[in-house]
Amino acid sequence: MSLSSHVETLKQKHRDLESSIAASERLPGSDHLNIVALKRKKLKLKDEIEKLSHSVH
């Protein structure tokens, strides 16, 4: 897998997490700790995407 395709895969995972977080936040009684964990995971993905994007350019 090339670096650029890996970055695209990570971006898709980031978008998927964003959708999951939004859906979870709309549900009454959703698990706050789960949402926080998803947000942390999303942030780690964003950091990795930025790091790898700088490597590509």
URSULSUL-V366570 format. One record per helix or strand of 3 or more residues. SS is the DSSP state (hx for helix, st for strand). FROM is the first residue (numbers start at 0). TO is the last residue. If there is no record, write none. Layout:
SS:FROM:TO / SS:FROM:TO
//
This chain:
hx:2:25 / hx:31:55
//
